[in-house]
Amino acid sequence: MCQHTPTCPTAEQPDREAAKPLARAEAQGWTLLCNGVLLFDDTGELLPNGTIVAPHRPTVATGAAA
């Protein structure tokens, strides 16, 4: 699907979220990446083959002052 140079990671690669966005619906909370991954604002994903990736937000705040 990707026509970028260099090509973006495929939907099967672990760094699939690094693909370039094609469409964004802020009100609905999703971004379509050029590799076919539908990325949701809660960090969940829907892969082109129908596989669901559960949200994977960090559970500990980073960069916060103690």
ABEGO torsion letter per residue (X at the ends): XBABOBBBBBAABAAAAABBBABBBAAAGBBBBAAGBBBBAAGBBBBAAGBBBBBBBBABBBGBBX
